[in-house]
Amino acid sequence: MENFIVSARKYRPQNFSTVVGQSHITTTLKNAIRNNQLAHAFLFCGPRGVGKTTCARILAKTINCENLQADGEACNECHSCKSFNEGSSFNIHELDAASNNSVDDIRTLVEQVRFAPQAGKYKIYIIDEVHMLSSSAFNAFLKTLEEPPSYAIFILATTEKHKILPTILSRCQIFDFKRITIQDTVDHLQEICEKEHIRADADALHLVAQKTDGCMRDSLSTLDKIVSFTSGHLTYQNTLEHLNILDYDYFFRVMETVLVQDVAGALLIFDEILQKGFEGDNFLNGWAEFLRNLLLCKDEKALHLVEVSGNLKDRYRQLSGKLSPAYLITALHLLNETEINYRQARNKRLHVEMALIKLCYLQQAVTLVSDDQTGEVVKKKLVPDGSAPQKLRAPHAQPVTARSVTEKPATTASIAANEPKLTIETPAASTYTAPVASTPVVTPVAPPTPTPAPAPVQQAPVAATTSPVTHTTANAPAATATRPATAVPPTKLTGLAGMRQAHAARQQDTVVQKTIPITMGALHVYWEEFIDRFRQANKMTVVSNLQLAQLKLLANDEIGIVSRNIVMFRFMEEEKLAISEFLKQKFNNAGIILTLQLDESQQTQDIGPAPLSSREQFQQMTEKYPLVKELKDRLNMELDF
């Protein structure tokens, strides 16, 4: 029985042209080889299964090829290429740092670097999973990596670039491998299926590529499993069954029930999904991706972001035409919140079912849209039901003209006879009439002799406001009014007008406090008050630093604080903001400027004499206690400091 070789090994690329999805790296390496501009250290980093180690081996074989091709590829016919293909090359050393990560392993490698190659131009050292090296191993490798011999080339490969020391990164030429796209994976799998005489549907290969998420090694391993499962015939259904993937047909069915608001049908489909062994989070994740694809299909420019087969993409485009972008965005937000809270939910099934019910009734969400042209408030439904949208006529507020309270009242003769009147009864049986109009035309006349005001009037609320309002009594002459009308509360303003009135009211209510002059006496009083804060908090070190500071008046609103040493100066810089705010508040002056100064002239006298050295201290000790010197001489001791 012939030994079976997995596809990931059997179809491993042997030259740069067969590497899938990394043309930006293979082109750079081929040009470097042709131009003889090879670096002494390379770092290949990227996700798993994208060709890092494969490219390292191809590079090692190519740079030692004796008959290099014009396009920068190895010939695969010379002695160096044949020995590499057979695994017997002495110039290429491969080390797995995951199992050889100690300092001794790196030291052994460094000792081997000293010997020149017996055949060929270069000795290549491939270190895979280099991030697994210990810190001491990295440090032992630094010098050799920075200045290797002219014949030594190091190729490091890792999936976790952030774990490598910066000193290693700075010594390497870094190449970032990217995930292989779905289309490139599908094309490569199709090519292998043709070579192996395997019948495979394009939709089935798309499922394999999407499941493996850009990892070619996983794609080839998955292909081998499905081929064994299906006896060499890959279809969409048996691939779904083997990979345990939720079919897109379920999402299309759920979407159809949601469009017609069939809650029972949506819940039954979800129950069918659960019966197949899928969890609720799998459904939520797939449903969110489904809605995301529908949203992208709304715009032709973003259509290439929908990574599905051609037939499935047409179904997406047809369904997306029935939905509005607002609905899709709202549904995506709802599903995102549901998926975030899924783990915390105790009844997970009910949690998902509630999201389905909300999506069914999301079509009836009501939004208020303001029509700028007609000034109407239109109440619309997201899904048209054959009826015209309901329109609610919004009343237009009439402009209100502000008048002074001392303005002369209008006469009743100037008011039209057909205007409605508002009657107000008073305890003196007097009747006042107030016109209710939008823009009354009034004619001012000379005010009559003022008469004593009657008893207070309890006025009923007035809907429309006009200023001024004329009141007339039953016994008074109709041509004149005895007094101006009581002011009616103004209409509530919104928007810019309301903001201006509120700002004006705040300015009127603000009491301007008088600024306190800045004098040395007041400054010292407030300074002691500031120090008391730290004294009460038992921060005596801070208190001592603040007490040593000197205060000065530099200008009208500029206060200077002089520090005696650099330590105190640094401390004052940290407390500058708090001191400035405190003084501004105490002097009620926001324009105070606080300036810090450093005067080291008194530093020595504050610190005192310089400390003695160890020998000087011993000298003083022997002068004070002669027996100490005698003990030192008898024991023949020497000072080592």
MIPAKE-598184 format. One record per residue (C-alpha): residue number from 1; x negated, y, z. Coordinates in nm, 2 decimals, always signed. Layout:
N
R num     px     py     pz
R NUM      X      Y      Z
...
// end
This chain:
641
R num     px     py     pz
R   1  +0.00  +0.00  +0.00
R   2  -0.14  +0.33  -0.10
R   3  -0.20  +0.58  +0.18
R   4  +0.05  +0.87  +0.17
R   5  -0.09  +1.22  +0.16
R   6  +0.14  +1.50  +0.28
R   7  +0.20  +1.78  +0.03
R   8  +0.04  +2.04  +0.25
R   9  -0.29  +1.86  +0.20
R  10  -0.24  +1.71  -0.14
R  11  -0.16  +2.05  -0.30
R  12  -0.39  +2.26  -0.10
R  13  -0.53  +2.53  -0.33
R  14  -0.89  +2.46  -0.45
R  15  -0.96  +2.80  -0.61
R  16  -0.84  +3.16  -0.58
R  17  -0.59  +3.14  -0.87
R  18  -0.39  +2.87  -0.70
R  19  -0.34  +3.07  -0.37
R  20  +0.02  +3.17  -0.34
R  21  +0.13  +3.51  -0.23
R  22  -0.21  +3.66  -0.14
R  23  -0.32  +3.82  -0.46
R  24  -0.43  +4.14  -0.28
R  25  -0.69  +3.93  -0.09
R  26  -0.80  +3.69  -0.36
R  27  -0.86  +3.98  -0.61
R  28  -1.08  +4.16  -0.36
R  29  -1.28  +3.85  -0.28
R  30  -1.34  +3.77  -0.64
R  31  -1.46  +4.12  -0.72
R  32  -1.69  +4.12  -0.42
R  33  -1.85  +3.79  -0.54
R  34  -1.89  +3.91  -0.90
R  35  -2.04  +4.24  -0.79
R  36  -2.26  +4.08  -0.53
R  37  -2.11  +4.29  -0.25
R  38  -2.04  +4.03  +0.01
R  39  -2.01  +4.13  +0.37
R  40  -2.19  +3.93  +0.64
R  41  -1.88  +3.87  +0.84
R  42  -1.51  +3.84  +0.74
R  43  -1.20  +3.82  +0.96
R  44  -0.89  +3.66  +0.81
R  45  -0.58  +3.73  +1.03
R  46  -0.21  +3.68  +0.97
R  47  +0.08  +3.44  +1.06
R  48  +0.04  +3.07  +1.05
R  49  +0.05  +2.87  +0.73
R  50  -0.02  +3.16  +0.48
R  51  -0.36  +3.05  +0.36
R  52  -0.63  +3.19  +0.60
R  53  -0.84  +2.87  +0.64
R  54  -0.78  +2.78  +0.27
R  55  -0.91  +3.11  +0.15
R  56  -1.21  +3.08  +0.39
R  57  -1.30  +2.74  +0.24
R  58  -1.25  +2.86  -0.12
R  59  -1.48  +3.16  -0.05
R  60  -1.74  +2.94  +0.11
R  61  -1.74  +2.71  -0.20
R  62  -1.74  +3.00  -0.45
R  63  -2.03  +3.20  -0.32
R  64  -2.26  +2.89  -0.33
R  65  -2.14  +2.78  -0.68
R  66  -2.44  +2.74  -0.92
R  67  -2.23  +2.81  -1.23
R  68  -2.00  +3.09  -1.13
R  69  -1.73  +3.16  -1.38
R  70  -1.67  +3.50  -1.54
R  71  -1.35  +3.55  -1.35
R  72  -1.52  +3.49  -1.01
R  73  -1.40  +3.13  -0.97
R  74  -1.61  +2.83  -0.88
R  75  -1.69  +2.58  -1.16
R  76  -1.61  +2.26  -0.95
R  77  -1.88  +2.08  -1.16
R  78  -2.21  +2.18  -1.00
R  79  -2.38  +1.99  -0.72
R  80  -2.27  +2.25  -0.46
R  81  -1.90  +2.24  -0.56
R  82  -1.90  +1.86  -0.58
R  83  -2.06  +1.82  -0.24
R  84  -1.80  +2.06  -0.09
R  85  -1.51  +1.88  -0.25
R  86  -1.64  +1.55  -0.11
R  87  -1.69  +1.71  +0.23
R  88  -2.07  +1.64  +0.24
R  89  -2.20  +2.00  +0.20
R  90  -2.47  +2.09  +0.46
R  91  -2.44  +2.46  +0.40
R  92  -2.08  +2.50  +0.52
R  93  -2.01  +2.45  +0.89
R  94  -1.65  +2.47  +1.02
R  95  -1.59  +2.51  +1.39
R  96  -1.25  +2.49  +1.57
R  97  -1.27  +2.76  +1.84
R  98  -0.96  +2.62  +2.02
R  99  -1.16  +2.31  +2.13
R 100  -1.51  +2.46  +2.12
R 101  -1.47  +2.79  +2.30
R 102  -1.74  +2.78  +2.56
R 103  -2.07  +2.97  +2.58
R 104  -2.27  +2.65  +2.51
R 105  -2.08  +2.59  +2.18
R 106  -2.16  +2.94  +2.06
R 107  -2.52  +2.91  +2.17
R 108  -2.55  +2.58  +1.97
R 109  -2.41  +2.76  +1.67
R 110  -2.65  +3.05  +1.71
R 111  -2.94  +2.81  +1.72
R 112  -2.83  +2.66  +1.39
R 113  -2.82  +3.00  +1.23
R 114  -3.19  +3.03  +1.25
R 115  -3.26  +2.76  +1.00
R 116  -3.24  +2.86  +0.63
R 117  -3.03  +2.65  +0.39
R 118  -3.20  +2.36  +0.21
R 119  -3.01  +2.40  -0.11
R 120  -2.80  +2.70  -0.22
R 121  -2.81  +3.06  -0.13
R 122  -2.59  +3.09  +0.18
R 123  -2.50  +2.91  +0.50
R 124  -2.14  +2.97  +0.58
R 125  -1.98  +2.93  +0.92
R 126  -1.60  +2.91  +0.94
R 127  -1.47  +2.96  +1.29
R 128  -1.09  +2.89  +1.30
R 129  -0.87  +3.02  +1.58
R 130  -1.14  +3.25  +1.69
R 131  -0.92  +3.43  +1.94
R 132  -0.94  +3.12  +2.17
R 133  -1.31  +3.20  +2.25
R 134  -1.38  +3.30  +2.60
R 135  -1.50  +3.65  +2.68
R 136  -1.85  +3.52  +2.77
R 137  -1.86  +3.33  +2.44
R 138  -1.76  +3.64  +2.25
R 139  -2.04  +3.83  +2.42
R 140  -2.29  +3.56  +2.34
R 141  -2.18  +3.58  +1.97
R 142  -2.20  +3.96  +1.94
R 143  -2.57  +4.01  +1.85
R 144  -2.58  +3.73  +1.60
R 145  -2.26  +3.86  +1.43
R 146  -2.39  +4.21  +1.41
R 147  -2.73  +4.13  +1.26
R 148  -2.73  +3.78  +1.11
R 149  -3.00  +3.65  +0.87
R 150  -2.96  +3.74  +0.51
R 151  -2.85  +3.39  +0.42
R 152  -2.58  +3.36  +0.69
R 153  -2.21  +3.45  +0.64
R 154  -1.94  +3.42  +0.91
R 155  -1.57  +3.38  +0.83
R 156  -1.34  +3.41  +1.13
R 157  -0.97  +3.32  +1.11
R 158  -0.71  +3.39  +1.37
R 159  -0.33  +3.43  +1.41
R 160  -0.36  +3.67  +1.70
R 161  -0.57  +3.97  +1.60
R 162  -0.49  +4.17  +1.91
R 163  -0.67  +3.91  +2.14
R 164  -1.01  +3.97  +1.97
R 165  -1.25  +4.21  +2.13
R 166  -1.29  +4.55  +1.96
R 167  -1.66  +4.49  +1.94
R 168  -1.60  +4.18  +1.73
R 169  -1.35  +4.36  +1.50
R 170  -1.59  +4.65  +1.44
R 171  -1.85  +4.40  +1.30
R 172  -1.62  +4.23  +1.06
R 173  -1.45  +4.30  +0.72
R 174  -1.08  +4.25  +0.81
R 175  -0.83  +4.10  +0.57
R 176  -0.46  +4.09  +0.67
R 177  -0.26  +3.80  +0.52
R 178  +0.11  +3.86  +0.48
R 179  +0.40  +3.63  +0.49
R 180  +0.48  +3.45  +0.17
R 181  +0.80  +3.58  +0.01
R 182  +1.10  +3.36  -0.04
R 183  +1.08  +3.38  -0.42
R 184  +0.70  +3.28  -0.42
R 185  +0.78  +2.99  -0.19
R 186  +1.07  +2.87  -0.41
R 187  +0.85  +2.89  -0.73
R 188  +0.57  +2.69  -0.56
R 189  +0.81  +2.43  -0.43
R 190  +0.97  +2.40  -0.78
R 191  +0.63  +2.34  -0.93
R 192  +0.55  +2.07  -0.68
R 193  +0.89  +1.90  -0.74
R 194  +0.81  +1.89  -1.12
R 195  +0.48  +1.73  -1.06
R 196  +0.62  +1.47  -0.82
R 197  +0.93  +1.41  -1.04
R 198  +1.17  +1.53  -0.77
R 199  +1.52  +1.66  -0.86
R 200  +1.59  +1.97  -0.65
R 201  +1.85  +2.23  -0.68
R 202  +1.74  +2.60  -0.67
R 203  +1.99  +2.67  -0.38
R 204  +1.83  +2.38  -0.18
R 205  +1.48  +2.52  -0.23
R 206  +1.61  +2.86  -0.12
R 207  +1.73  +2.71  +0.20
R 208  +1.39  +2.55  +0.27
R 209  +1.21  +2.88  +0.20
R 210  +1.45  +3.08  +0.43
R 211  +1.42  +2.82  +0.71
R 212  +1.04  +2.83  +0.71
R 213  +1.02  +3.21  +0.72
R 214  +0.72  +3.27  +0.49
R 215  +0.50  +2.98  +0.61
R 216  +0.40  +2.77  +0.31
R 217  +0.27  +2.48  +0.52
R 218  +0.60  +2.45  +0.70
R 219  +0.78  +2.46  +0.36
R 220  +0.58  +2.17  +0.22
R 221  +0.63  +1.97  +0.54
R 222  +1.00  +2.03  +0.53
R 223  +1.01  +1.94  +0.16
R 224  +0.85  +1.60  +0.24
R 225  +1.11  +1.53  +0.51
R 226  +1.41  +1.61  +0.29
R 227  +1.27  +1.41  +0.00
R 228  +1.25  +1.11  +0.24
R 229  +1.60  +1.18  +0.36
R 230  +1.76  +1.22  +0.02
R 231  +1.55  +0.97  -0.17
R 232  +1.41  +1.23  -0.41
R 233  +1.73  +1.42  -0.49
R 234  +1.76  +1.75  -0.31
R 235  +2.11  +1.91  -0.32
R 236  +2.25  +2.20  -0.14
R 237  +2.47  +1.99  +0.09
R 238  +2.22  +1.73  +0.20
R 239  +1.96  +2.01  +0.26
R 240  +2.21  +2.18  +0.48
R 241  +2.28  +1.86  +0.67
R 242  +1.91  +1.78  +0.72
R 243  +1.80  +2.13  +0.82
R 244  +2.11  +2.19  +1.05
R 245  +2.18  +2.52  +0.88
R 246  +2.52  +2.68  +0.90
R 247  +2.66  +2.70  +0.54
R 248  +2.73  +3.04  +0.39
R 249  +3.07  +2.90  +0.28
R 250  +3.18  +2.92  +0.64
R 251  +3.11  +3.29  +0.65
R 252  +3.30  +3.35  +0.33
R 253  +3.60  +3.16  +0.47
R 254  +3.59  +3.36  +0.80
R 255  +3.56  +3.68  +0.60
R 256  +3.87  +3.59  +0.40
R 257  +4.07  +3.53  +0.72
R 258  +3.95  +3.86  +0.87
R 259  +4.06  +4.05  +0.57
R 260  +4.42  +3.93  +0.60
R 261  +4.40  +3.96  +0.98
R 262  +4.46  +3.58  +1.03
R 263  +4.33  +3.54  +1.39
R 264  +4.44  +3.18  +1.42
R 265  +4.26  +3.09  +1.09
R 266  +3.94  +3.26  +1.21
R 267  +3.95  +3.08  +1.54
R 268  +4.01  +2.74  +1.38
R 269  +3.71  +2.79  +1.15
R 270  +3.49  +2.88  +1.45
R 271  +3.62  +2.56  +1.63
R 272  +3.51  +2.36  +1.32
R 273  +3.17  +2.51  +1.34
R 274  +3.14  +2.42  +1.71
R 275  +3.25  +2.06  +1.63
R 276  +2.96  +2.03  +1.39
R 277  +2.72  +2.09  +1.68
R 278  +2.63  +2.46  +1.62
R 279  +2.61  +2.70  +1.91
R 280  +2.79  +3.03  +1.93
R 281  +2.46  +3.23  +1.90
R 282  +2.38  +3.05  +1.57
R 283  +2.72  +3.16  +1.44
R 284  +2.66  +3.52  +1.56
R 285  +2.32  +3.54  +1.40
R 286  +2.43  +3.40  +1.07
R 287  +2.74  +3.62  +1.07
R 288  +2.54  +3.93  +1.13
R 289  +2.30  +3.84  +0.85
R 290  +2.60  +3.77  +0.62
R 291  +2.75  +4.12  +0.69
R 292  +2.40  +4.28  +0.64
R 293  +2.38  +4.12  +0.29
R 294  +2.73  +4.25  +0.21
R 295  +2.63  +4.60  +0.32
R 296  +2.31  +4.58  +0.10
R 297  +2.52  +4.47  -0.20
R 298  +2.71  +4.80  -0.19
R 299  +2.40  +4.97  -0.34
R 300  +2.22  +4.85  -0.65
R 301  +1.89  +4.99  -0.52
R 302  +1.90  +4.77  -0.21
R 303  +2.02  +4.46  -0.39
R 304  +1.67  +4.31  -0.41
R 305  +1.66  +4.29  -0.03
R 306  +1.93  +4.02  -0.04
R 307  +1.71  +3.71  -0.06
R 308  +1.95  +3.45  -0.18
R 309  +2.00  +3.26  -0.50
R 310  +2.16  +3.41  -0.80
R 311  +2.50  +3.24  -0.77
R 312  +2.53  +3.33  -0.41
R 313  +2.43  +3.69  -0.48
R 314  +2.72  +3.72  -0.72
R 315  +2.97  +3.61  -0.45
R 316  +2.82  +3.87  -0.22
R 317  +2.87  +4.14  -0.47
R 318  +3.23  +4.05  -0.54
R 319  +3.32  +4.04  -0.17
R 320  +3.14  +4.36  -0.09
R 321  +3.36  +4.55  -0.33
R 322  +3.66  +4.48  -0.10
R 323  +3.50  +4.63  +0.21
R 324  +3.40  +4.98  +0.30
R 325  +3.06  +5.07  +0.43
R 326  +3.22  +5.21  +0.75
R 327  +3.38  +4.88  +0.83
R 328  +3.06  +4.68  +0.77
R 329  +2.85  +4.92  +0.98
R 330  +3.11  +4.90  +1.27
R 331  +3.13  +4.52  +1.24
R 332  +2.75  +4.49  +1.25
R 333  +2.74  +4.71  +1.57
R 334  +3.01  +4.50  +1.73
R 335  +2.82  +4.17  +1.65
R 336  +2.50  +4.31  +1.77
R 337  +2.65  +4.40  +2.11
R 338  +2.81  +4.06  +2.13
R 339  +2.48  +3.88  +2.06
R 340  +2.30  +4.09  +2.32
R 341  +2.56  +4.00  +2.59
R 342  +2.59  +3.63  +2.48
R 343  +2.34  +3.49  +2.73
R 344  +2.51  +3.67  +3.02
R 345  +2.86  +3.55  +2.93
R 346  +2.98  +3.26  +3.14
R 347  +3.25  +3.15  +2.89
R 348  +3.04  +3.17  +2.58
R 349  +3.31  +3.04  +2.34
R 350  +3.56  +3.30  +2.46
R 351  +3.29  +3.57  +2.42
R 352  +3.25  +3.48  +2.05
R 353  +3.62  +3.44  +2.00
R 354  +3.68  +3.79  +2.14
R 355  +3.44  +3.93  +1.88
R 356  +3.63  +3.75  +1.60
R 357  +3.96  +3.89  +1.73
R 358  +3.82  +4.24  +1.73
R 359  +3.69  +4.20  +1.38
R 360  +4.03  +4.09  +1.26
R 361  +4.20  +4.40  +1.40
R 362  +3.91  +4.63  +1.31
R 363  +4.08  +4.69  +0.98
R 364  +4.36  +4.88  +1.16
R 365  +4.12  +5.12  +1.34
R 366  +4.26  +5.47  +1.32
R 367  +4.03  +5.77  +1.24
R 368  +4.12  +6.14  +1.23
R 369  +3.98  +6.30  +0.92
R 370  +4.00  +6.68  +0.89
R 371  +4.09  +6.81  +0.55
R 372  +3.89  +7.12  +0.50
R 373  +4.09  +7.24  +0.20
R 374  +4.45  +7.21  +0.34
R 375  +4.37  +7.25  +0.71
R 376  +4.58  +6.94  +0.79
R 377  +4.50  +6.66  +1.02
R 378  +4.54  +6.33  +0.83
R 379  +4.59  +6.00  +1.00
R 380  +4.46  +5.73  +0.78
R 381  +4.43  +5.35  +0.80
R 382  +4.11  +5.18  +0.68
R 383  +4.32  +4.93  +0.48
R 384  +4.59  +5.07  +0.26
R 385  +4.93  +4.91  +0.33
R 386  +5.12  +5.07  +0.04
R 387  +5.25  +5.36  +0.25
R 388  +5.13  +5.71  +0.21
R 389  +4.91  +5.84  +0.49
R 390  +5.08  +6.03  +0.76
R 391  +5.01  +6.40  +0.78
R 392  +5.03  +6.60  +1.09
R 393  +5.07  +6.97  +1.04
R 394  +4.83  +7.15  +1.27
R 395  +4.95  +7.49  +1.39
R 396  +4.73  +7.78  +1.28
R 397  +4.63  +8.01  +1.56
R 398  +4.69  +8.37  +1.48
R 399  +4.41  +8.61  +1.53
R 400  +4.42  +8.78  +1.87
R 401  +4.31  +9.14  +1.89
R 402  +4.16  +9.24  +2.22
R 403  +4.28  +9.57  +2.35
R 404  +4.17  +9.78  +2.64
R 405  +4.39  +9.78  +2.95
R 406  +4.40 +10.16  +2.95
R 407  +4.54 +10.18  +2.60
R 408  +4.86 +10.38  +2.56
R 409  +5.18 +10.16  +2.56
R 410  +5.39 +10.13  +2.25
R 411  +5.74 +10.27  +2.23
R 412  +6.05 +10.06  +2.17
R 413  +6.13 +10.27  +1.86
R 414  +5.84 +10.13  +1.68
R 415  +5.94  +9.77  +1.72
R 416  +6.16  +9.61  +1.46
R 417  +6.52  +9.54  +1.57
R 418  +6.52  +9.19  +1.44
R 419  +6.22  +9.07  +1.65
R 420  +6.29  +8.82  +1.93
R 421  +6.29  +8.96  +2.28
R 422  +6.17  +8.81  +2.61
R 423  +6.39  +8.91  +2.91
R 424  +6.24  +8.93  +3.25
R 425  +6.45  +8.99  +3.56
R 426  +6.32  +9.19  +3.86
R 427  +6.46  +9.23  +4.21
R 428  +6.58  +9.58  +4.12
R 429  +6.80  +9.44  +3.85
R 430  +6.58  +9.60  +3.58
R 431  +6.54  +9.42  +3.25
R 432  +6.21  +9.42  +3.06
R 433  +6.20  +9.33  +2.69
R 434  +5.87  +9.21  +2.53
R 435  +5.84  +9.16  +2.16
R 436  +5.69  +8.83  +2.05
R 437  +5.52  +8.89  +1.72
R 438  +5.20  +8.80  +1.55
R 439  +5.09  +9.15  +1.44
R 440  +5.33  +9.43  +1.57
R 441  +5.30  +9.78  +1.43
R 442  +5.30 +10.03  +1.71
R 443  +5.30 +10.41  +1.72
R 444  +5.13 +10.56  +2.02
R 445  +5.31 +10.85  +2.20
R 446  +5.22 +11.08  +2.49
R 447  +5.27 +10.90  +2.82
R 448  +5.54 +11.03  +3.04
R 449  +5.50 +11.13  +3.40
R 450  +5.41 +10.82  +3.60
R 451  +5.68 +10.69  +3.83
R 452  +5.65 +10.47  +4.14
R 453  +5.59 +10.11  +4.04
R 454  +5.88  +9.87  +4.12
R 455  +5.85  +9.55  +4.32
R 456  +5.61  +9.28  +4.18
R 457  +5.76  +9.09  +3.89
R 458  +5.74  +8.71  +3.87
R 459  +5.68  +8.66  +3.50
R 460  +5.77  +8.35  +3.30
R 461  +5.50  +8.19  +3.09
R 462  +5.47  +8.33  +2.74
R 463  +5.38  +8.11  +2.45
R 464  +5.26  +8.37  +2.19
R 465  +5.04  +8.65  +2.31
R 466  +5.05  +9.01  +2.19
R 467  +4.86  +9.30  +2.35
R 468  +4.99  +9.54  +2.46
R 469  +5.35  +9.43  +2.55
R 470  +5.61  +9.70  +2.61
R 471  +5.86  +9.66  +2.90
R 472  +6.18  +9.87  +2.91
R 473  +6.44  +9.88  +3.19
R 474  +6.81  +9.90  +3.14
R 475  +6.84 +10.24  +3.31
R 476  +6.54 +10.40  +3.14
R 477  +6.56 +10.59  +2.82
R 478  +6.51 +10.37  +2.51
R 479  +6.25 +10.61  +2.35
R 480  +5.98 +10.57  +2.62
R 481  +5.83 +10.31  +2.85
R 482  +5.76 +10.38  +3.21
R 483  +5.44 +10.17  +3.24
R 484  +5.21  +9.95  +3.05
R 485  +5.29  +9.58  +3.04
R 486  +5.12  +9.32  +3.26
R 487  +4.83  +9.15  +3.07
R 488  +4.91  +8.81  +2.93
R 489  +4.64  +8.53  +2.96
R 490  +4.46  +8.51  +2.63
R 491  +4.48  +8.21  +2.40
R 492  +4.21  +7.94  +2.47
R 493  +3.93  +7.98  +2.23
R 494  +3.71  +7.70  +2.10
R 495  +3.39  +7.68  +1.91
R 496  +3.16  +7.98  +1.87
R 497  +3.41  +8.24  +2.01
R 498  +3.46  +8.04  +2.32
R 499  +3.08  +8.00  +2.37
R 500  +3.03  +8.37  +2.33
R 501  +3.30  +8.45  +2.59
R 502  +3.16  +8.20  +2.84
R 503  +2.81  +8.34  +2.79
R 504  +2.94  +8.69  +2.85
R 505  +3.12  +8.58  +3.16
R 506  +2.81  +8.42  +3.30
R 507  +2.61  +8.73  +3.24
R 508  +2.86  +8.94  +3.42
R 509  +2.87  +8.70  +3.72
R 510  +2.49  +8.69  +3.75
R 511  +2.36  +8.91  +4.03
R 512  +2.03  +9.06  +3.94
R 513  +1.79  +9.03  +4.23
R 514  +1.53  +9.29  +4.29
R 515  +1.17  +9.19  +4.23
R 516  +0.94  +9.19  +4.54
R 517  +0.62  +9.39  +4.49
R 518  +0.30  +9.17  +4.50
R 519  +0.08  +9.28  +4.79
R 520  -0.21  +9.10  +4.97
R 521  +0.00  +9.09  +5.29
R 522  +0.30  +8.93  +5.13
R 523  +0.07  +8.70  +4.93
R 524  -0.10  +8.57  +5.25
R 525  +0.23  +8.52  +5.42
R 526  +0.37  +8.32  +5.13
R 527  +0.04  +8.13  +5.10
R 528  +0.06  +8.02  +5.46
R 529  +0.42  +7.91  +5.40
R 530  +0.31  +7.70  +5.11
R 531  +0.03  +7.54  +5.32
R 532  +0.29  +7.46  +5.59
R 533  +0.46  +7.22  +5.35
R 534  +0.16  +6.99  +5.34
R 535  +0.09  +7.04  +5.71
R 536  +0.44  +6.91  +5.80
R 537  +0.38  +6.61  +5.57
R 538  +0.06  +6.54  +5.76
R 539  -0.16  +6.59  +5.46
R 540  -0.45  +6.75  +5.64
R 541  -0.70  +6.71  +5.35
R 542  -0.48  +6.91  +5.12
R 543  -0.43  +7.17  +5.40
R 544  -0.81  +7.21  +5.44
R 545  -0.86  +7.26  +5.07
R 546  -0.59  +7.52  +5.05
R 547  -0.71  +7.71  +5.35
R 548  -1.06  +7.74  +5.20
R 549  -0.93  +7.90  +4.89
R 550  -0.95  +8.28  +4.85
R 551  -0.67  +8.49  +4.71
R 552  -0.71  +8.80  +4.48
R 553  -0.49  +9.04  +4.30
R 554  -0.64  +9.07  +3.95
R 555  -0.36  +9.28  +3.79
R 556  +0.00  +9.38  +3.84
R 557  +0.14  +9.04  +3.79
R 558  -0.18  +8.83  +3.79
R 559  -0.29  +8.64  +4.10
R 560  -0.63  +8.47  +4.13
R 561  -0.73  +8.18  +4.34
R 562  -1.11  +8.14  +4.39
R 563  -1.25  +7.79  +4.47
R 564  -1.59  +7.73  +4.63
R 565  -1.68  +7.41  +4.47
R 566  -1.59  +7.19  +4.17
R 567  -1.39  +6.94  +4.38
R 568  -1.17  +7.22  +4.52
R 569  -1.14  +7.36  +4.17
R 570  -1.01  +7.03  +4.03
R 571  -0.77  +7.00  +4.31
R 572  -0.63  +7.35  +4.24
R 573  -0.59  +7.27  +3.87
R 574  -0.37  +6.97  +3.97
R 575  -0.16  +7.19  +4.20
R 576  -0.15  +7.49  +3.97
R 577  +0.20  +7.43  +3.84
R 578  +0.35  +7.39  +4.19
R 579  +0.17  +7.70  +4.33
R 580  +0.29  +7.91  +4.03
R 581  +0.65  +7.80  +4.06
R 582  +0.64  +7.87  +4.44
R 583  +0.50  +8.22  +4.40
R 584  +0.75  +8.31  +4.12
R 585  +1.04  +8.20  +4.34
R 586  +0.91  +8.39  +4.64
R 587  +0.84  +8.72  +4.46
R 588  +1.14  +8.67  +4.23
R 589  +0.91  +8.74  +3.94
R 590  +0.90  +8.50  +3.64
R 591  +0.61  +8.69  +3.49
R 592  +0.35  +8.60  +3.75
R 593  +0.03  +8.47  +3.60
R 594  -0.19  +8.24  +3.81
R 595  -0.56  +8.23  +3.73
R 596  -0.81  +7.98  +3.88
R 597  -1.17  +8.08  +3.93
R 598  -1.48  +7.89  +4.05
R 599  -1.74  +8.06  +4.27
R 600  -2.02  +7.82  +4.38
R 601  -2.23  +8.09  +4.55
R 602  -2.10  +7.98  +4.90
R 603  -2.11  +7.60  +4.82
R 604  -2.44  +7.53  +5.00
R 605  -2.34  +7.70  +5.32
R 606  -2.01  +7.52  +5.33
R 607  -2.16  +7.18  +5.27
R 608  -2.45  +7.23  +5.51
R 609  -2.81  +7.10  +5.48
R 610  -2.89  +6.83  +5.22
R 611  -2.86  +6.47  +5.35
R 612  -3.18  +6.29  +5.44
R 613  -3.32  +6.00  +5.25
R 614  -3.37  +5.66  +5.40
R 615  -3.74  +5.72  +5.46
R 616  -3.68  +6.05  +5.62
R 617  -3.42  +5.90  +5.85
R 618  -3.67  +5.63  +5.95
R 619  -3.93  +5.89  +6.01
R 620  -3.70  +6.08  +6.24
R 621  -3.61  +5.76  +6.42
R 622  -3.98  +5.67  +6.49
R 623  -4.04  +6.02  +6.62
R 624  -3.76  +5.99  +6.86
R 625  -3.81  +5.62  +6.94
R 626  -4.19  +5.53  +6.92
R 627  -4.12  +5.17  +7.00
R 628  -3.95  +5.12  +6.66
R 629  -4.28  +5.21  +6.48
R 630  -4.47  +4.98  +6.72
R 631  -4.23  +4.70  +6.64
R 632  -4.28  +4.76  +6.26
R 633  -4.65  +4.75  +6.29
R 634  -4.66  +4.43  +6.50
R 635  -4.44  +4.25  +6.26
R 636  -4.63  +4.39  +5.97
R 637  -4.31  +4.51  +5.80
R 638  -4.29  +4.73  +5.50
R 639  -4.01  +4.96  +5.39
R 640  -3.84  +4.84  +5.07
R 641  -3.64  +5.16  +5.01
// end
